[in-house]
Amino acid sequence: MTDVDLPDGEYTAVVDNVEDGLATAFFERDGEEVGNAVVDAAQLPSDGRHADAVLSVTVSGGRLDSATYEPERTERRAEAAQDRFDRLSERPPSDGDS
C-alpha cells in the first residue's frame, strides 16, 4: 500500500480495481486526472469498494482522511462511458448506403 502522493485537499477518486484487500484509485480535480494510489480497501466506504465507483475524498498528510461513495455520479459516469462506447461501435455508412 502506498501513501497518496497529492497535496492536501478534496478530490474525486475513481476506483479502478479492488483485489486482495487493496484498491487502486485514480484521483481527479477539476475534471483532470492528477494521480493514483493503492490504498487499503477498508479505508473506502463498503458500498464503494468496486471497480468504477466514484468517491469524494479528502487527502490530508498523504493519506485518505475521508471518503464518501457517490452512487449518482457513479451511475452517470457509467452511462456516459456506455454512450461513448455505443457511438464508437456504430459502423459508419459505406459508400453504397443511402
N, C-alpha and C positions, 0 to 999 in steps of 0.2 A: 504494500500500500504506500502511496506517495502523498506528500502534502500537496495542497492546492497552491500552485505557484502563480498566484494572482494577487493584485492589490486588494486590500480590504474593500468591501462594498457589496452591492446587490447585483446578482446575475441571474440569467435564465440558464438552467442546466438541462441538457437532453441526455437521457441515459442511452448509451449505445448497447451495452450488454451487462448482464449480471451472471457471474459464474464463480463457483466455489466461495461464496460469501463476499466477493469483491464486485464493485460496479465501476465500469468505465463510463465517464460522463464528459460531454463536451460543453464548454461554458461559452455563453454569448452575452454581449452587452450591446444595446442599441442595434440589434439585428446582425451584428458581426461576430464571428467566432473569435474568441480571444485566448482559448487554451483548452486543455483537457487534463484529466486526472483520474487515477484509480483510487477509489475510496471504499472503506468498509461499508457494505450494503446496509448494515444495521444503522448507519447514520441517516439513511433515507427513510421517508415515510413508507410504511409497509405497502400501501397501495401504489407507490411509485417505484417499486423495485422490479421494473420490467423494461425491456427494450422499447425505446421511443417515448418513454414517459417524460413529460415536461415538468420541471420543478422550478420554483422560485427559491433561490438560495442566497444566503448571506455568508460571505467569506470574511473571517477575522483571524489575523495572526497565522495565515497559511493553512487554516483548517475550516471545514464547514461548520458554521456557527448555527445555522438553521436551514431547514429545507421543507418546503410545502409543495405537495403534489397539486398540479393544476389540470384536473380532468378535462375541462372545456378546451384549454389550449392544446392539450394532447390530442383531442379529437379533431380540432381544426387543423392541426399540423398533419395528422394522418390523412384527412380529406384532401388537403392541398397537395400532398405527395401523390395520392391516388389520381387526382386530376391531372397533375403533370405527367404521370406515367401513362394515363389514358391518351392524352394529347400526343405524346411521343410515340405511342404504339399504333396510332392511326396510320394507315397506309396512304401515302399521297396518291392522288389520282394519276393514272397513267395517261399518256398522250391520246389513247383510243377511247378514254372515258368521256362521256358528255355531261 
